Amino acid sequence: MLAFTATLAEPQHFSLAEKLLLVVLVAASAGAFWHRFGVVLDKILKSKKDPSFHLFPIGKRIWDFVCEVLFQTKVIRQRPLPGLAHAFVFWGFCAFVLVTLNHFAAGLGLGFLNPASFFGRFYTYFAAVFALACAVGILGLFVRRFLVRPKWLGEKLSWESGFIAFLIFLLMVTYLASFFVANADPATRILWWVHTLTLLTFLPIIPHTKHLHLILSPATVFLSRGGFSQIPPLVGDEDFGLIAGTDLTQLTSLQAYSCVECGRCTEHCPAANTGKLLNPKEIILGLRGYLNDLGPASEEPLLGKYNAQEAAFQCTTCGACEFQCPVGIEHLPIIVGLRRGAVNTGA
């Protein structure tokens, strides 16, 4: 039977070979992450600037960021149980920032969070509380997605979501298990390396999946247009709406890559609920697919292969999708922009 120890167990020393291996693995993981994330960031930055965007007043942006990102109010309010589970996963990640930095620093002999010190002991226990909550939360979300399977999440099971859930759960379990072994126990080193390899596997997967919202959605919330259903006016004689990739703005591209595919927009869309073709989630994913395949410099039409014109014109512009979205996506300016483009070009 495992016995709980007073402090988090960590290997007391690492060989030169282990340190070199750690450096190589970190570099490989970071390189694999940037190989994809750099492409996404380039597509966003190469989209045209939003002429009507203003950063100020900045007070409301900070308030929205604190409420919707840090406190996860929108996530919890609309779906309390799964929202709270997601919030605990998010808060667990926040609590683990310092632990993770110290974890890699310790592997190089530069650890700064001593589990035997007052602050170190406090923080490792603090992180352990969130690790337990995060493990329970991600397990609940896994059950919901793969066993309960609400229809608005989509009919297709996502193996990426399952694998990411497994990695998050493994991160939490290996951390918590380190409280039940002694520093001198060989299991301590095994747990340390399993935790490390899990982290290094997790990082490069993020930009290839919907979990890219972990990085982008805080920026999406902060850089919103500043008002509910705020549709920007056409600017100049050459602005006909969203016709091709060259019409996509940086905000639109950022939002396309921020979608977490939770389906809240679809769940509350009156058109989708009455059996029509429109699915707000698919509108956003269609733009993401367009950007992935063709990029923001393309002259190919946005409506057609990636999004149906019929779907765009079935929107009642009620704003339910935008109101429900937990990651700051503004559906109405996008849908209205697609309709403007179709009308103004005679399509």
C-alpha positions as CSV (number, residue, x, y, z in Angstrom):
1,M,0.0,0.0,0.0
2,L,1.3,3.4,-1.0
3,A,2.1,5.8,1.9
4,F,1.7,9.5,1.6
5,T,4.9,11.4,2.1
6,A,5.4,14.9,3.5
7,T,6.8,16.4,0.2
8,L,6.8,16.0,-3.5
9,A,9.5,13.5,-4.4
10,E,12.0,14.5,-7.1
11,P,15.2,12.9,-8.4
12,Q,18.1,14.4,-6.4
13,H,20.5,14.4,-9.3
14,F,20.6,13.9,-13.1
15,S,23.5,12.5,-15.1
16,L,25.1,14.5,-17.9
17,A,23.5,12.1,-20.4
18,E,20.1,12.7,-18.9
19,K,20.6,16.5,-19.1
20,L,21.7,16.3,-22.7
21,L,18.7,14.1,-23.6
22,L,16.4,16.5,-21.9
23,V,17.8,19.4,-23.9
24,V,17.4,17.5,-27.1
25,L,13.9,16.4,-26.4
26,V,12.8,20.0,-25.3
27,A,14.3,21.4,-28.5
28,A,12.6,18.8,-30.7
29,S,9.2,19.3,-29.0
30,A,9.5,23.1,-29.3
31,G,10.6,22.8,-32.9
32,A,7.6,20.5,-33.7
33,F,5.3,23.0,-32.0
34,W,6.6,26.0,-33.9
35,H,6.6,24.0,-37.2
36,R,2.8,24.1,-37.2
37,F,2.0,27.1,-34.9
38,G,4.3,29.3,-37.0
39,V,2.3,28.5,-40.1
40,V,-1.0,29.4,-38.3
41,L,0.4,32.6,-36.9
42,D,1.7,33.6,-40.3
43,K,-1.7,33.1,-41.9
44,I,-3.3,35.3,-39.2
45,L,-0.8,38.1,-39.5
46,K,-0.9,38.0,-43.3
47,S,-4.7,38.6,-43.3
48,K,-5.7,42.2,-43.8
49,K,-6.0,44.5,-40.9
50,D,-9.5,45.3,-39.5
51,P,-10.0,49.0,-40.5
52,S,-12.7,49.5,-37.8
53,F,-10.8,47.9,-34.9
54,H,-9.8,50.1,-32.0
55,L,-7.9,48.8,-28.9
56,F,-9.3,51.5,-26.6
57,P,-11.1,51.8,-24.3
58,I,-9.0,49.1,-22.8
59,G,-10.7,48.8,-19.4
60,K,-13.6,46.7,-20.8
61,R,-11.2,44.4,-22.6
62,I,-9.3,43.7,-19.3
63,W,-12.6,43.1,-17.5
64,D,-13.8,40.7,-20.2
65,F,-10.5,38.9,-20.2
66,V,-10.6,38.5,-16.4
67,C,-14.2,37.3,-16.4
68,E,-14.3,35.1,-19.4
69,V,-10.7,33.8,-19.5
70,L,-9.4,33.7,-15.9
71,F,-12.7,33.1,-14.1
72,Q,-14.3,31.1,-17.0
73,T,-17.7,32.7,-16.3
74,K,-19.1,32.1,-19.8
75,V,-18.0,28.5,-19.8
76,I,-19.6,27.8,-16.5
77,R,-22.8,29.9,-16.9
78,Q,-24.1,28.2,-20.0
79,R,-23.2,24.6,-19.1
80,P,-22.6,24.5,-15.3
81,L,-21.3,20.9,-14.9
82,P,-19.2,20.4,-18.0
83,G,-18.3,24.1,-17.7
84,L,-17.0,23.7,-14.2
85,A,-15.1,20.6,-15.3
86,H,-13.4,22.6,-18.1
87,A,-12.7,25.4,-15.7
88,F,-10.9,23.1,-13.3
89,V,-8.8,21.8,-16.2
90,F,-7.9,25.4,-17.2
91,W,-7.2,26.4,-13.6
92,G,-5.1,23.3,-13.2
93,F,-3.0,24.4,-16.2
94,C,-2.6,27.9,-14.7
95,A,-1.5,26.4,-11.3
96,F,1.0,24.2,-13.1
97,V,2.9,26.9,-15.0
98,L,5.3,27.4,-12.1
99,V,5.5,23.7,-11.4
100,T,6.3,22.9,-15.1
101,L,9.0,25.6,-15.3
102,N,10.6,24.3,-12.2
103,H,10.3,20.7,-13.4
104,F,12.4,21.3,-16.5
105,A,14.8,23.6,-14.5
106,A,15.3,20.8,-12.0
107,G,16.2,18.4,-14.8
108,L,19.1,20.8,-15.6
109,G,20.1,21.2,-12.0
110,L,18.5,24.7,-11.8
111,G,15.4,24.0,-9.8
112,F,14.0,27.0,-7.9
113,L,10.9,25.5,-6.2
114,N,12.3,23.4,-3.3
115,P,9.6,21.1,-2.0
116,A,11.2,21.2,1.5
117,S,11.0,25.0,1.8
118,F,7.9,26.7,3.2
119,F,6.9,28.3,-0.1
120,G,7.9,25.2,-2.1
121,R,5.8,22.9,0.1
122,F,2.9,25.3,0.1
123,Y,2.9,25.6,-3.7
124,T,3.4,21.9,-4.4
125,Y,0.3,21.2,-2.2
126,F,-1.5,24.1,-3.9
127,A,-0.8,22.6,-7.3
128,A,-1.8,19.1,-6.0
129,V,-5.3,20.3,-5.2
130,F,-5.7,21.6,-8.7
131,A,-4.1,18.5,-10.1
132,L,-6.8,16.4,-8.4
133,A,-9.6,18.7,-9.6
134,C,-8.1,18.8,-13.1
135,A,-7.9,14.9,-13.3
136,V,-11.5,14.6,-12.2
137,G,-12.5,17.3,-14.6
138,I,-10.8,15.8,-17.6
139,L,-12.2,12.4,-16.8
140,G,-15.7,13.9,-16.7
141,L,-15.2,15.6,-20.0
142,F,-13.9,12.4,-21.6
143,V,-17.0,10.5,-20.4
144,R,-19.2,13.3,-21.7
145,R,-17.5,13.4,-25.1
146,F,-17.1,9.7,-25.7
147,L,-19.9,8.0,-23.8
148,V,-22.7,10.6,-23.4
149,R,-21.9,12.3,-26.7
150,P,-24.3,15.3,-27.0
151,K,-25.2,15.7,-30.7
152,W,-23.9,19.2,-30.9
153,L,-20.4,18.0,-30.3
154,G,-20.6,16.3,-33.7
155,E,-21.2,12.8,-34.8
156,K,-17.5,12.0,-35.5
157,L,-15.5,10.9,-32.5
158,S,-12.2,12.8,-32.2
159,W,-9.3,10.5,-31.4
160,E,-7.2,13.7,-30.9
161,S,-9.5,14.8,-28.1
162,G,-9.3,11.4,-26.4
163,F,-5.5,11.3,-26.7
164,I,-5.2,14.9,-25.3
165,A,-7.5,13.9,-22.4
166,F,-5.3,10.9,-21.7
167,L,-2.1,13.1,-21.7
168,I,-3.7,15.6,-19.3
169,F,-4.9,12.9,-17.0
170,L,-1.4,11.3,-17.1
171,L,0.3,14.6,-16.2
172,M,-1.9,15.0,-13.2
173,V,-1.6,11.4,-12.0
174,T,2.2,11.3,-12.3
175,Y,2.4,14.6,-10.3
176,L,0.1,13.3,-7.6
177,A,1.9,9.9,-7.5
178,S,5.1,11.7,-6.6
179,F,3.7,12.4,-3.2
180,F,3.5,8.7,-2.5
181,V,7.2,7.8,-3.1
182,A,10.4,8.7,-1.5
183,N,13.2,10.7,-3.1
184,A,15.5,7.6,-3.1
185,D,12.9,5.3,-4.6
186,P,13.7,4.4,-8.3
187,A,10.0,5.0,-9.0
188,T,10.6,8.7,-8.5
189,R,12.9,9.0,-11.5
190,I,10.4,6.9,-13.6
191,L,7.6,9.2,-12.6
192,W,9.7,12.3,-13.4
193,W,10.5,11.0,-16.9
194,V,7.0,9.9,-17.7
195,H,5.7,13.3,-16.6
196,T,8.4,15.0,-18.8
197,L,7.7,12.9,-21.9
198,T,4.0,13.5,-21.5
199,L,4.6,17.3,-21.4
200,L,6.9,17.1,-24.5
201,T,4.3,15.0,-26.4
202,F,1.5,17.3,-25.5
203,L,3.1,20.5,-26.7
204,P,3.5,19.8,-30.5
205,I,0.0,18.3,-30.7
206,I,-1.7,21.5,-29.6
207,P,-1.4,23.5,-32.9
208,H,-2.6,20.5,-34.9
209,T,-5.9,20.2,-33.1
210,K,-8.7,22.3,-31.7
211,H,-6.7,22.6,-28.5
212,L,-4.9,25.5,-30.3
213,H,-7.6,27.5,-28.5
214,L,-5.5,27.1,-25.3
215,I,-3.1,29.6,-26.9
216,L,-5.3,31.7,-29.1
217,S,-8.6,32.1,-27.3
218,P,-7.3,34.5,-24.6
219,A,-6.2,36.8,-27.4
220,T,-9.5,36.3,-29.2
221,V,-11.5,37.3,-26.1
222,F,-9.2,40.3,-25.5
223,L,-9.2,41.5,-29.1
224,S,-13.0,41.3,-29.7
225,R,-14.7,44.1,-31.5
226,G,-15.9,45.4,-28.2
227,G,-19.7,44.9,-28.5
228,F,-22.3,42.2,-29.0
229,S,-23.1,41.5,-32.6
230,Q,-21.1,44.5,-33.7
231,I,-21.0,44.3,-37.5
232,P,-18.3,46.5,-39.0
233,P,-19.4,48.8,-41.8
234,L,-18.1,48.4,-45.4
235,V,-15.0,50.6,-45.9
236,G,-14.3,52.2,-49.2
237,D,-15.6,51.5,-52.7
238,E,-13.6,48.2,-53.0
239,D,-15.0,46.6,-49.9
240,F,-17.8,44.3,-51.0
241,G,-17.9,42.0,-47.9
242,L,-16.2,38.6,-47.5
243,I,-15.8,37.2,-51.0
244,A,-12.3,35.6,-51.0
245,G,-9.4,34.9,-48.7
246,T,-8.0,38.4,-49.4
247,D,-11.1,39.8,-47.6
248,L,-10.5,37.9,-44.4
249,T,-9.2,40.1,-41.6
250,Q,-6.8,39.3,-38.9
251,L,-9.6,39.1,-36.3
252,T,-11.6,36.8,-38.5
253,S,-8.6,34.5,-39.1
254,L,-7.7,34.5,-35.4
255,Q,-11.3,33.5,-34.5
256,A,-11.3,30.8,-37.2
257,Y,-8.3,29.1,-35.5
258,S,-9.7,29.7,-32.0
259,C,-12.8,27.5,-32.4
260,V,-12.9,24.8,-29.8
261,E,-15.7,22.9,-31.6
262,C,-17.8,22.7,-28.4
263,G,-21.0,23.2,-30.4
264,R,-22.6,25.7,-28.1
265,C,-23.4,28.0,-31.1
266,T,-25.1,25.1,-32.9
267,E,-27.0,24.0,-29.8
268,H,-28.7,27.4,-29.5
269,C,-29.0,28.3,-33.2
270,P,-32.7,28.5,-34.2
271,A,-31.9,27.6,-37.8
272,A,-30.0,24.5,-36.8
273,N,-32.6,23.5,-34.3
274,T,-35.3,23.6,-37.0
275,G,-33.4,21.3,-39.3
276,K,-31.9,23.9,-41.7
277,L,-28.5,23.6,-43.3
278,L,-26.9,26.4,-41.2
279,N,-24.5,25.2,-38.5
280,P,-22.6,28.2,-37.0
281,K,-19.7,25.9,-35.9
282,E,-19.3,24.6,-39.4
283,I,-19.2,28.2,-40.8
284,I,-16.2,28.9,-38.6
285,L,-14.5,25.5,-39.3
286,G,-15.1,26.1,-43.0
287,L,-13.1,29.3,-42.8
288,R,-10.4,27.4,-40.9
289,G,-10.3,24.8,-43.7
290,Y,-10.1,27.5,-46.3
291,L,-7.1,29.2,-44.5
292,N,-5.4,25.8,-44.0
293,D,-5.8,24.9,-47.7
294,L,-5.5,28.2,-49.5
295,G,-4.4,30.9,-47.1
296,P,-5.4,34.6,-46.8
297,A,-3.9,35.6,-50.2
298,S,-6.2,33.3,-52.2
299,E,-8.8,34.7,-54.7
300,E,-10.9,31.6,-54.5
301,P,-14.4,32.2,-53.3
302,L,-15.2,31.6,-49.6
303,L,-18.7,30.3,-50.4
304,G,-18.9,27.0,-52.3
305,K,-16.5,24.3,-51.3
306,Y,-15.9,25.4,-47.7
307,N,-19.2,27.0,-46.8
308,A,-22.6,26.8,-48.5
309,Q,-24.3,30.0,-49.6
310,E,-27.7,28.6,-48.6
311,A,-26.4,28.1,-45.0
312,A,-25.2,31.7,-44.8
313,F,-28.6,33.1,-45.9
314,Q,-30.5,30.9,-43.4
315,C,-29.1,32.9,-40.5
316,T,-31.7,35.0,-38.6
317,T,-28.9,37.2,-37.1
318,C,-30.3,36.6,-33.6
319,G,-26.8,36.5,-32.2
320,A,-27.3,33.4,-30.1
321,C,-24.2,31.8,-31.5
322,E,-22.0,34.8,-30.6
323,F,-23.6,35.2,-27.2
324,Q,-22.9,31.5,-26.3
325,C,-19.4,31.2,-27.7
326,P,-16.9,30.8,-24.8
327,V,-13.8,31.7,-26.8
328,G,-14.8,35.1,-28.2
329,I,-15.8,34.1,-31.8
330,E,-18.0,36.7,-33.4
331,H,-20.2,34.8,-35.8
332,L,-22.5,37.5,-37.0
333,P,-19.8,39.8,-38.7
334,I,-18.6,36.7,-40.5
335,I,-22.0,35.4,-41.7
336,V,-23.2,38.9,-42.6
337,G,-19.9,39.5,-44.4
338,L,-20.4,36.3,-46.5
339,R,-23.9,37.4,-47.4
340,R,-22.7,40.9,-48.3
341,G,-20.1,39.4,-50.6
342,A,-22.7,37.1,-52.3
343,V,-25.1,40.0,-52.8
344,N,-22.6,42.7,-53.9
345,T,-21.0,40.4,-56.5
346,G,-24.4,39.1,-57.8
347,A,-23.5,35.5,-56.7
